[in-house]
Amino acid sequence: MNGTSNLDLPENLKSQPAWLRLEDQLEWYERKSTWNKKWYKTLRIVQLVLAAAIPVIALSGAVWSKWVTAGFGALIAILEGTQQLNQFGPQWIEYRATAEGLRSEKFLFLSQSGHYRNIDPGEALHVLAVRVEENLLREHGGWTSTLG
């Protein structure tokens, strides 16, 4: 999903390291954002369903109800622990923000706007490389600071 299939890009641009890096990283962040969103929402919905079922089952008065409610409670704890360990929600948002930053940079570059206005193509590629790496370092800095 690189979004450039119907654009007539100069052939020399398609082989430039700065452009290739932008396309590769944009695709990676798009894919990872979607993946983390899916897992975050799936875990949350399952937790909500289980939590809502606990009082209903408890009120049923069935012999097995205490075991099922205890099991559902344990599952909720496991799902929440999995979410906290993997940080699906925060990563979804961080990856989405990085993808949108890269997408914006791509648009500015292709439209020769912003930092790319009134500069020659070689310099524009240099600026693109620097700005893409700054965007990536911002995201990497966020997760490396949580390791220490």
C-alpha positions, 0 to 999 in steps of 0.5 A: 500500500505505497500509494504511488501506483497511479503517480508517474514517478521519475525512474531515477527517483524509484531507485534512490536510497532516500525514496526506497527507505521512505517507502519501506518504512511507511509500509512497515509502520502501516502494517504494524499499526494495523496489526497492533490495532487489531490485537488491542481491540480484540483483547479489549472486546474479549475482556468486556464480554467476559466481564459482562458475563460474570454477573449474569453467570453468577446470578444464574445460581447454577452449580458450575457458575462459581467455577465459570465466573472464577475462570472468566476473572482469571482470563480477564487478568491474563488478557490484561497482562498480555496487553500490558506486556505487549503494549498493543494500544500505545504501539498502535498509536505510536506506529500510526503517528509515525506512519502519518508523519512519513506520509506527510513527508512523502506528500510534501516531497512529491508536491515540492512544498514545505522544506522541499520548495525551491530546491534542486532535486538532489538537495530535495532527496538529501532533505528527504533522507534527513527528515525520514530518519528524524521521524524514525529516530523520534519513534525509536527514541520513545521505545528505547527510553522505556527499556532503561 
